[in-house]
Structures are given as structure tokens and as C-alpha cells.
Amino acid sequence: MIDVRGGRARFRTEDESGGIGTWHAFSFGEHYDPGNVRFGLLLAVNEEALAPGAGFVEHPHRHTEIVTWVVEGELEHRDGEGRTSRLGPGGLQRLSAGRGIRHAERNGGRTPLRFLQMWLHPDVLGGEPGYTVLPDPAPPGPGLRLLASGMADSDPAVRLRQRAASLSVGRPTAADCCVLPAAPFVYVHVVRGSVRIGGRRLGPGDAARLTDEAGVPAATDGPAEYLVWEMHGEPSYG
């Protein structure tokens, strides 16, 4: 099954006074839909838009893998472990919350910031918090490039604490076509450009949820950017 969700159908949270706008792919905060709580191992896919100087004050997380992809602008991260970082477009950040961590995020630049933040179920609850940041793990080019994975037979730029999930990116600079992973759950989010999946054209902010599909092509007519989650299970903890 291929379920296409348009970007305009996402839940919207806006804090005009704080310069923050968020589009939620799944139930989140005040937005609740019992039929749209998660997909596979994904708990959240939030697209954040922050004005210069705007941000999220220090807050806690536990038992979650948080993967962030910067679309434009400069993301500044600070956490309770004393780490600070700044990340620009095409940058990847992984925060393993483990037994608990506090962090803050803000627009550290002078132009609008936009990033995609994705929450994933970890394999095991607890453990030491962990943090990885990579400024340019996948420069533009043809095909899909692996970004992050917990799968034993993979060699990712970032190792996840979830053995049944991988994240890849497509950043073609011209017309391109590749086959999406064959997995019980595949989630595709279009960042820019357009991507044809299963005969449907997806634009920026649109997503496709594939369940038990194999051999499905993802084709572009020109430059594009899209993220692909491959998931071989649903939440379980041990």
C-alpha cells in the first residue's frame, strides 16, 4: 500500500510572537488523531521554521532517537552535557536522549531557519545520552545515500540505536530514478523539488507511506531533495 499525504494536510502549530512555525506529520502536542499516531518506528516528523533569533528554550527528552536534517539557515544546538554546535544546510544531527537529556535549539543565523526533525523509537530504553553532528554527510548527486542506520550490515555516517531502521537521502542535481528500499515500512518526505512515487507526484512537504512494498521507483525530473526511512519493524523494547 502507498499512502500519499499532502503537505497542506499536516497539523500546524504557530507561535507568531516567538517566530516559530511547525508542521507535524503525526499526532503531536495539542494535535491528536488516533489513526495517525506513528508509522513504523517513526514517532514524529516535524518541519520547523524559525525566524532569526527564535528558538526552543531548554527542555527534556527521554528514550528517543532524534534525527535532524537542516534545509536552510543555521541551527544552533546546546545541551545539558555541555555540547554546542552550529549546523548549516545539508547537515545531519543525531541526539540519542537515552535515560534523559536537556537541550535547546535556536536560529543561530541572520536568515530564516528551516529544518526537519524526526523522532524514532530506540531499541532499548535508557542508556547514556549520545550526540553526533555531521556538516555535509551527503553532497548532492545521483541515487540514494545512506545517512544513519542501526542495521548490523550497514556502514552509515551515523549509527542509530535502532537496529531495524535506516535513513537515506536523495539529492539529485538532474533527472534521476532509483528504487526505494523493500521493507515493511518506508517513509518518504520531499524537502524540495518533486518526486514521483507509485505514479503520484509529490512536492515539497508531501510524504508517502509505503507498507509492504518492493521495487517502487522514486523518479525526479530535475534537482530535488528527499529523505527516505526504511523500517523493518514496529516499536518493541528489550
Backbone bond lengths (Angstrom), bond angles and torsions (degrees), N, CA, C in turn:
res aa  C-N    CA-C-N  psi(-1)  N-CA   C-N-CA  omega(-1)  CA-C   N-CA-C  phi
1 M - - - 1.455 - - 1.525 109.93 -
2 I 1.328 116.66 137.33 1.459 122.42 175.48 1.524 107.87 -119.24
3 D 1.312 115.55 115.90 1.461 122.66 -177.47 1.526 107.83 -111.09
4 V 1.337 117.29 109.95 1.461 121.83 -179.33 1.524 109.05 -94.71
5 R 1.327 115.67 128.73 1.466 121.87 178.90 1.528 108.70 -116.67
6 G 1.326 117.34 119.43 1.454 121.72 179.28 1.515 112.41 -70.51
7 G 1.322 115.90 146.76 1.461 120.53 -178.59 1.517 113.25 -60.42
8 R 1.329 117.27 -32.99 1.462 120.19 -178.48 1.520 112.58 -72.47
9 A 1.334 116.68 -13.07 1.461 120.41 -179.93 1.522 112.37 -87.67
10 R 1.339 117.30 -6.09 1.459 119.49 -179.09 1.531 111.26 -69.13
11 F 1.334 115.55 153.30 1.459 120.29 173.59 1.527 108.95 -64.82
12 R 1.321 116.08 145.53 1.462 120.91 -176.41 1.527 110.39 -124.41
13 T 1.332 116.68 127.06 1.462 122.26 173.08 1.519 107.37 -120.12
14 E 1.329 116.57 130.56 1.460 119.50 -176.80 1.516 110.78 -134.33
15 D 1.314 115.52 133.62 1.454 122.95 175.03 1.523 106.50 -123.97
16 E 1.344 115.33 85.09 1.460 119.55 -174.66 1.527 111.68 -62.53
17 S 1.333 116.94 -36.43 1.462 119.69 -179.09 1.518 111.51 -66.63
18 G 1.357 115.75 -29.94 1.459 119.57 179.98 1.510 113.60 -96.94
19 G 1.338 117.32 -1.75 1.455 120.01 177.41 1.512 113.92 71.08
20 I 1.359 117.55 32.04 1.466 121.75 -177.40 1.524 109.95 -125.96
21 G 1.330 115.51 132.20 1.458 121.66 172.82 1.516 108.97 -129.87
22 T 1.330 117.34 137.94 1.468 121.53 -177.83 1.520 110.20 -134.03
23 W 1.344 115.89 136.41 1.453 122.82 173.38 1.522 107.75 -113.36
24 H 1.341 116.98 122.52 1.463 122.64 -174.71 1.523 110.56 -105.13
25 A 1.331 117.12 129.38 1.462 121.12 176.77 1.523 111.70 -78.50
26 F 1.358 116.66 -28.19 1.461 121.74 -177.20 1.525 109.89 -126.11
27 S 1.330 115.95 171.18 1.459 120.42 174.25 1.516 109.44 -50.85
28 F 1.341 115.40 133.67 1.461 119.30 -176.95 1.517 108.82 -159.35
29 G 1.342 116.39 130.15 1.453 120.34 177.01 1.518 111.83 58.06
30 E 1.336 115.56 -123.90 1.470 121.00 -177.68 1.524 112.50 -73.31
31 H 1.332 117.59 -12.45 1.461 121.10 -178.50 1.530 109.18 -95.13
32 Y 1.322 116.31 117.23 1.456 119.38 -178.70 1.519 110.96 -131.99
33 D 1.318 115.52 126.94 1.457 123.16 174.42 1.521 106.28 -135.64
34 P 1.329 119.09 109.89 1.467 120.96 -174.99 1.525 113.46 -60.05
35 G 1.331 117.42 -20.18 1.453 120.26 178.39 1.511 113.53 -92.53
36 N 1.343 116.93 4.49 1.458 120.95 -176.56 1.530 110.15 -141.99
37 V 1.326 115.28 53.59 1.463 120.41 -176.61 1.524 111.42 -87.59
38 R 1.316 117.25 -36.59 1.464 121.66 -179.82 1.516 107.91 -163.35
39 F 1.345 115.54 176.55 1.457 121.33 173.19 1.519 107.71 -143.39
40 G 1.328 116.41 119.36 1.461 118.84 -174.92 1.514 109.69 58.95
41 L 1.322 116.59 -123.84 1.464 122.65 -179.86 1.526 113.06 -95.39
42 L 1.336 116.60 -1.23 1.466 120.30 -178.69 1.522 111.53 -83.18
43 L 1.332 115.65 127.15 1.457 122.68 176.18 1.516 112.48 -95.22
44 A 1.322 116.43 -33.03 1.457 120.17 -175.68 1.521 109.57 -154.43
45 V 1.328 114.71 143.54 1.464 122.54 167.73 1.523 104.83 -134.90
46 N 1.318 116.46 101.18 1.454 122.42 -174.98 1.527 109.98 -112.83
47 E 1.323 115.77 125.20 1.461 120.05 173.01 1.517 107.91 -96.30
48 E 1.334 116.29 120.01 1.459 122.10 -174.69 1.525 110.56 -108.34
49 A 1.339 115.80 136.43 1.458 122.38 174.38 1.526 108.09 -123.59
50 L 1.334 117.12 117.44 1.457 122.23 -176.02 1.520 110.47 -122.03
51 A 1.326 115.58 130.62 1.457 120.86 175.44 1.525 109.22 -71.99
52 P 1.335 118.69 160.16 1.465 120.24 177.35 1.525 111.52 -52.44
53 G 1.329 115.91 129.72 1.455 122.00 -179.99 1.516 114.84 85.93
54 A 1.323 118.10 -14.74 1.467 121.31 -178.98 1.520 110.35 -79.01
55 G 1.344 115.42 157.38 1.452 117.76 178.88 1.511 112.89 -179.08
56 F 1.325 113.95 179.23 1.456 122.79 178.02 1.522 108.41 -102.14
57 V 1.324 117.04 122.56 1.458 120.97 -179.44 1.531 108.94 -66.08
58 E 1.310 115.99 167.26 1.464 121.03 -176.37 1.535 110.54 -56.55
59 H 1.324 115.05 131.70 1.464 121.20 -177.67 1.521 108.82 -150.00
60 P 1.329 118.40 161.38 1.465 121.17 -174.92 1.530 113.44 -95.64
61 H 1.341 114.89 156.52 1.461 122.97 169.60 1.522 107.90 -139.68
62 R 1.336 116.43 150.82 1.466 121.97 173.80 1.526 109.50 -144.00
63 H 1.323 115.83 149.37 1.465 122.85 169.55 1.537 113.07 52.58
64 T 1.300 117.02 43.47 1.463 121.27 -178.58 1.522 110.64 -145.59
65 E 1.336 116.34 139.84 1.456 121.96 168.69 1.529 106.66 -94.09
66 I 1.326 117.31 121.43 1.462 121.57 -177.83 1.522 108.33 -114.72
67 V 1.332 116.05 115.96 1.457 121.86 -177.99 1.531 108.19 -114.42
68 T 1.333 116.11 128.80 1.459 121.91 -175.15 1.522 110.42 -121.80
69 W 1.332 115.85 134.66 1.465 122.79 176.78 1.530 107.73 -121.48
70 V 1.342 117.08 121.22 1.459 121.22 -177.60 1.524 109.53 -86.06
71 V 1.325 115.84 127.69 1.461 121.93 -179.33 1.521 111.34 -93.20
72 E 1.322 116.74 -48.02 1.460 121.04 177.73 1.525 108.92 -155.22
73 G 1.336 115.99 154.06 1.446 120.77 -179.76 1.517 112.41 89.32
74 E 1.335 116.02 -161.14 1.461 121.94 -175.30 1.525 109.99 -132.57
75 L 1.326 115.99 117.01 1.462 122.37 -179.78 1.525 109.75 -94.43
76 E 1.327 115.46 125.92 1.471 121.18 176.94 1.525 109.04 -107.20
77 H 1.333 116.17 129.14 1.463 122.76 -178.24 1.525 109.33 -119.09
78 R 1.326 116.72 137.18 1.465 123.27 171.61 1.515 107.73 -137.92
79 D 1.337 117.87 139.25 1.462 118.73 179.17 1.514 111.74 -137.12
80 G 1.334 114.43 172.14 1.461 121.25 -176.15 1.508 114.07 -69.11
81 E 1.339 118.08 -9.54 1.457 121.69 176.54 1.528 111.54 -87.46
82 G 1.332 116.69 2.50 1.462 120.52 178.62 1.515 114.77 88.69
83 R 1.339 117.45 7.28 1.462 120.47 -179.01 1.522 110.90 -86.85
84 T 1.318 115.97 143.50 1.456 122.41 171.45 1.522 108.09 -135.63
85 S 1.326 115.84 148.56 1.463 119.13 177.87 1.515 108.82 -157.45
86 R 1.334 114.73 159.98 1.467 122.23 172.14 1.515 107.26 -130.68
87 L 1.335 115.91 135.68 1.453 120.68 -172.40 1.520 109.44 -136.26
88 G 1.346 115.75 133.07 1.450 121.19 -178.50 1.516 112.58 -103.83
89 P 1.335 117.83 -171.58 1.471 122.66 -176.61 1.530 112.27 -56.00
90 G 1.332 115.07 138.41 1.457 120.21 -178.28 1.508 113.31 79.34
91 G 1.333 117.02 8.63 1.458 121.47 179.14 1.516 111.64 -92.25
92 L 1.325 115.52 149.60 1.464 122.58 -177.18 1.523 109.79 -121.75
93 Q 1.325 115.73 136.19 1.461 121.72 178.26 1.521 109.32 -130.87
94 R 1.336 116.56 135.47 1.466 121.85 177.27 1.521 108.74 -125.58
95 L 1.334 115.91 121.99 1.450 122.34 176.66 1.518 108.29 -118.33
96 S 1.321 117.35 112.25 1.457 122.07 173.31 1.519 107.17 -90.92
97 A 1.325 116.48 109.55 1.465 119.63 -174.40 1.522 112.25 -69.15
98 G 1.346 117.21 -29.59 1.455 119.66 178.59 1.523 111.96 56.58
99 R 1.342 115.48 -138.63 1.473 119.30 -177.53 1.518 112.43 -72.71
100 G 1.350 117.76 -11.04 1.458 120.29 176.73 1.514 112.76 150.37
101 I 1.325 115.72 136.21 1.457 121.43 177.26 1.522 108.12 -153.71
102 R 1.326 115.85 151.30 1.455 121.52 175.46 1.526 107.66 -112.85
103 H 1.340 115.74 141.80 1.461 118.45 176.68 1.521 110.16 -151.70
104 A 1.322 114.88 165.69 1.456 122.72 176.87 1.519 107.96 -134.41
105 E 1.338 115.50 146.60 1.458 121.05 179.01 1.517 108.89 -134.18
106 R 1.337 116.24 141.13 1.457 119.60 179.62 1.518 110.06 -151.99
107 N 1.328 114.69 165.21 1.457 120.98 172.17 1.518 107.75 -77.03
108 G 1.332 115.56 109.09 1.455 120.10 -177.40 1.510 113.81 -91.44
109 G 1.344 117.86 6.00 1.462 120.85 -177.67 1.513 112.41 -115.10
110 R 1.331 114.95 -169.39 1.465 121.73 -178.22 1.523 112.82 -104.66
111 T 1.326 116.93 1.65 1.456 122.11 179.57 1.526 108.83 -121.29
112 P 1.343 118.51 165.08 1.478 119.98 179.60 1.531 111.28 -57.59
113 L 1.316 114.66 146.22 1.463 122.63 178.51 1.522 108.64 -111.88
114 R 1.333 115.34 136.22 1.463 120.03 173.77 1.519 107.76 -137.65
115 F 1.321 115.82 130.42 1.462 119.94 178.06 1.513 109.98 -146.65
116 L 1.329 114.61 157.50 1.454 122.18 178.31 1.520 107.70 -108.30
117 Q 1.335 116.18 124.72 1.463 120.09 179.92 1.527 109.04 -118.26
118 M 1.339 114.38 127.61 1.461 121.44 -172.43 1.521 109.57 -123.34
119 W 1.335 117.13 128.81 1.457 122.87 -179.01 1.519 109.19 -105.63
120 L 1.319 115.09 133.65 1.456 122.07 -174.14 1.523 109.63 -127.73
121 H 1.331 116.78 142.00 1.461 120.65 172.81 1.532 109.05 -67.15
122 P 1.328 118.29 131.58 1.462 120.37 173.26 1.532 110.43 -81.59
123 D 1.321 116.27 169.55 1.463 120.71 176.86 1.529 111.72 -68.72
124 V 1.341 114.31 -44.46 1.463 120.42 -171.57 1.524 109.09 -131.38
125 L 1.313 116.90 139.63 1.460 121.11 176.25 1.519 110.48 -71.56
126 G 1.334 115.19 150.57 1.457 119.99 175.74 1.516 113.23 82.04
127 G 1.326 115.15 -157.51 1.454 121.20 -178.27 1.513 111.98 90.67
128 E 1.332 115.62 170.74 1.453 121.80 179.76 1.529 110.57 -70.68
129 P 1.330 117.37 137.92 1.464 119.01 172.83 1.531 109.99 -62.11
130 G 1.315 116.43 152.39 1.463 121.16 178.99 1.511 110.97 -141.70
131 Y 1.331 116.03 155.63 1.465 120.34 -175.76 1.517 109.93 -147.59
132 T 1.326 115.98 134.26 1.455 122.42 175.98 1.517 108.73 -138.62
133 V 1.322 117.20 139.48 1.456 120.90 175.75 1.526 108.37 -135.95
134 L 1.341 115.80 132.52 1.461 121.93 178.85 1.524 108.37 -129.52
135 P 1.333 118.30 121.09 1.464 120.37 -174.68 1.521 114.89 -72.61
136 D 1.329 119.42 -26.77 1.467 120.27 -175.91 1.521 110.48 -155.25
137 P 1.332 118.15 66.63 1.467 120.28 -174.65 1.519 114.77 -73.35
138 A 1.333 118.12 -19.23 1.469 120.32 -175.90 1.520 109.84 -147.10
139 P 1.338 118.76 83.35 1.468 120.85 176.53 1.525 110.81 -58.06
140 P 1.333 117.38 154.73 1.465 119.91 -179.23 1.524 112.72 -54.25
141 G 1.344 115.37 143.37 1.457 121.75 -179.77 1.510 109.66 171.37
142 P 1.333 118.00 176.38 1.461 121.10 -176.25 1.521 112.80 -74.04
143 G 1.344 115.60 160.74 1.460 121.44 173.52 1.507 114.05 75.50
144 L 1.339 114.79 -177.05 1.463 122.40 176.41 1.514 109.43 -97.04
145 R 1.339 116.95 137.60 1.463 121.81 175.88 1.516 109.52 -118.29
146 L 1.334 116.01 132.65 1.459 121.65 -178.95 1.524 109.96 -71.40
147 L 1.344 115.71 130.22 1.459 121.63 178.25 1.523 112.14 -103.80
148 A 1.327 115.75 -54.33 1.460 121.14 -173.39 1.517 109.57 -142.87
149 S 1.333 116.17 142.48 1.463 119.61 -179.39 1.519 109.95 -161.97
150 G 1.332 113.90 152.88 1.455 120.00 171.12 1.509 111.41 -113.23
151 M 1.334 117.03 2.99 1.456 121.14 -177.48 1.525 111.05 -70.08
152 A 1.321 115.21 138.66 1.460 120.94 -172.83 1.524 112.73 -63.30
153 D 1.336 118.16 -32.61 1.462 121.16 -175.89 1.520 113.14 -94.67
154 S 1.332 117.58 16.22 1.461 121.32 -178.12 1.522 111.10 -107.08
155 D 1.321 115.87 161.22 1.465 122.56 177.70 1.526 108.41 -129.96
156 P 1.332 117.15 72.81 1.462 120.81 -173.21 1.524 112.63 -84.19
157 A 1.330 114.99 165.50 1.457 120.46 172.01 1.526 110.29 -68.59
158 V 1.328 116.42 -31.90 1.463 122.46 -179.56 1.528 108.86 -131.23
159 R 1.320 116.94 131.54 1.463 122.06 179.35 1.526 109.65 -92.32
160 L 1.333 116.55 124.49 1.454 122.92 178.95 1.523 111.09 -92.55
161 R 1.330 116.26 155.51 1.453 121.77 172.98 1.529 109.30 -93.09
162 Q 1.307 115.21 49.49 1.463 122.27 175.91 1.523 106.48 -151.02
163 R 1.321 115.56 107.87 1.463 121.53 -171.95 1.514 113.97 -75.01
164 A 1.327 117.57 -6.01 1.462 120.50 -175.84 1.525 112.71 -113.43
165 A 1.344 117.41 18.08 1.461 119.28 -175.78 1.520 112.21 -140.04
166 S 1.334 114.81 147.20 1.461 122.42 174.56 1.520 108.92 -141.67
167 L 1.325 115.61 148.67 1.463 122.24 176.63 1.525 109.02 -121.63
168 S 1.328 116.18 128.12 1.463 122.20 176.95 1.524 109.29 -124.56
169 V 1.343 116.14 165.67 1.456 121.01 178.12 1.519 109.46 -133.23
170 G 1.330 114.80 141.89 1.457 121.48 169.34 1.514 108.19 -109.55
171 R 1.351 116.98 126.48 1.463 121.60 -179.66 1.527 109.44 -136.34
172 P 1.327 118.43 55.11 1.457 119.73 -177.70 1.525 111.90 -66.74
173 T 1.312 116.16 147.96 1.463 121.69 177.08 1.523 111.28 -100.41
174 A 1.335 117.03 -3.57 1.463 123.02 178.73 1.526 107.65 -150.64
175 A 1.323 116.85 -178.00 1.467 120.39 178.12 1.519 109.74 -53.75
176 D 1.330 115.90 136.94 1.458 119.94 -172.50 1.532 108.90 -153.66
177 C 1.325 116.64 155.32 1.465 120.19 176.32 1.520 108.54 -148.16
178 C 1.321 116.80 133.70 1.457 121.43 176.71 1.526 108.06 -144.29
179 V 1.322 115.62 162.88 1.462 120.91 -179.31 1.526 108.97 -94.82
180 L 1.322 116.20 130.55 1.457 120.56 178.09 1.521 110.22 -70.07
181 P 1.339 117.90 153.92 1.471 120.63 178.95 1.524 111.74 -58.22
182 A 1.317 115.78 146.95 1.465 121.45 173.46 1.519 107.44 -92.16
183 A 1.332 116.57 113.58 1.462 121.15 -176.15 1.520 108.65 -157.14
184 P 1.333 117.39 160.00 1.465 119.45 176.55 1.527 113.11 -56.60
185 F 1.354 116.27 -34.48 1.456 120.68 179.88 1.531 109.07 -136.78
186 V 1.326 116.02 126.31 1.473 121.96 174.37 1.520 107.26 -131.48
187 Y 1.318 115.63 129.78 1.464 121.15 -179.29 1.520 108.30 -120.58
188 V 1.339 116.59 125.77 1.462 122.28 -179.76 1.520 109.06 -118.12
189 H 1.332 116.55 128.11 1.466 121.57 177.31 1.523 108.38 -122.69
190 V 1.331 116.19 124.31 1.462 120.77 179.49 1.526 109.59 -87.91
191 V 1.322 115.15 124.52 1.466 121.46 -179.80 1.521 110.51 -90.91
192 R 1.336 117.01 -48.23 1.462 121.56 178.32 1.524 109.75 -150.44
193 G 1.340 115.79 159.10 1.452 119.99 -176.45 1.518 110.54 77.11
194 S 1.320 116.25 -159.72 1.465 120.79 178.00 1.520 109.55 -135.46
195 V 1.333 114.90 148.60 1.466 122.33 -178.25 1.517 107.95 -135.24
196 R 1.336 117.55 132.39 1.461 122.27 176.77 1.524 109.24 -97.54
197 I 1.335 115.22 123.44 1.461 121.93 -179.34 1.522 108.23 -132.23
198 G 1.328 116.37 122.01 1.455 120.01 179.04 1.508 113.45 57.55
199 G 1.328 116.75 35.09 1.453 120.95 179.36 1.511 114.57 82.78
200 R 1.319 118.34 -2.14 1.467 122.52 179.30 1.519 110.27 -106.85
201 R 1.329 116.24 138.29 1.464 120.63 177.59 1.527 109.42 -94.51
202 L 1.324 116.43 125.35 1.457 122.57 179.21 1.522 109.26 -109.67
203 G 1.340 115.34 137.05 1.448 121.37 176.94 1.518 111.44 -109.73
204 P 1.324 117.78 -174.98 1.468 121.20 -178.32 1.529 112.14 -54.67
205 G 1.324 116.23 129.69 1.458 122.29 -179.91 1.509 113.96 90.37
206 D 1.337 117.81 -15.55 1.465 121.06 178.37 1.531 109.99 -78.39
207 A 1.333 115.96 155.57 1.467 120.95 -179.71 1.525 109.62 -141.63
208 A 1.325 114.78 154.24 1.460 121.54 174.99 1.522 108.29 -125.79
209 R 1.343 115.53 135.69 1.452 122.00 176.92 1.527 107.61 -113.02
210 L 1.316 116.83 114.33 1.456 122.25 -177.60 1.523 109.41 -105.54
211 T 1.322 116.80 127.62 1.456 122.17 179.93 1.519 109.34 -118.86
212 D 1.352 115.64 119.21 1.473 122.28 178.04 1.526 111.97 54.03
213 E 1.332 115.96 46.27 1.458 121.26 177.05 1.530 109.47 -110.88
214 A 1.330 116.85 151.57 1.462 121.95 177.35 1.517 109.21 -141.85
215 G 1.329 116.26 145.19 1.450 121.31 175.86 1.510 114.98 73.50
216 V 1.331 118.44 20.11 1.461 121.34 -179.18 1.528 109.63 -82.48
217 P 1.343 118.51 124.13 1.465 119.73 179.80 1.524 112.12 -83.69
218 A 1.321 115.18 150.26 1.461 122.81 170.36 1.524 106.18 -117.48
219 A 1.330 116.65 116.62 1.468 120.92 -173.57 1.520 110.56 -122.45
220 T 1.329 115.71 142.34 1.451 121.65 176.57 1.523 109.05 -124.30
221 D 1.336 115.70 154.12 1.461 121.44 177.18 1.519 112.18 -95.89
222 G 1.313 116.30 -9.91 1.453 121.43 -177.14 1.514 110.09 -171.49
223 P 1.334 118.12 -158.84 1.463 120.59 179.99 1.521 112.10 -56.67
224 A 1.310 116.19 139.19 1.468 121.55 -179.19 1.523 109.06 -159.02
225 E 1.332 114.65 170.38 1.466 120.83 174.85 1.521 107.24 -149.31
226 Y 1.325 116.37 127.15 1.461 120.02 179.43 1.523 109.65 -150.54
227 L 1.333 115.07 148.52 1.452 122.78 -178.68 1.524 109.66 -107.96
228 V 1.329 116.30 142.22 1.459 122.01 -175.95 1.528 110.02 -130.26
229 W 1.337 115.92 118.15 1.465 121.57 172.96 1.525 109.16 -96.53
230 E 1.310 116.23 129.98 1.467 123.69 173.48 1.525 107.38 -111.10
231 M 1.350 116.64 122.41 1.461 119.85 -174.26 1.519 110.40 -132.88
232 H 1.334 115.37 127.60 1.456 121.27 -177.12 1.529 111.45 -109.55
233 G 1.325 116.45 44.21 1.442 119.39 178.11 1.506 111.31 167.54
234 E 1.329 114.53 179.37 1.458 122.71 174.86 1.518 107.59 -121.62
235 P 1.339 117.91 172.66 1.455 119.70 -172.50 1.517 114.26 -56.49
236 S 1.329 115.07 131.92 1.464 122.40 170.64 1.506 106.67 -155.43
237 Y 1.289 117.27 143.63 1.455 122.35 -176.72 1.509 109.93 -123.81
238 G 1.337 115.22 142.15 1.448 118.82 177.74 1.491 111.83 -148.47
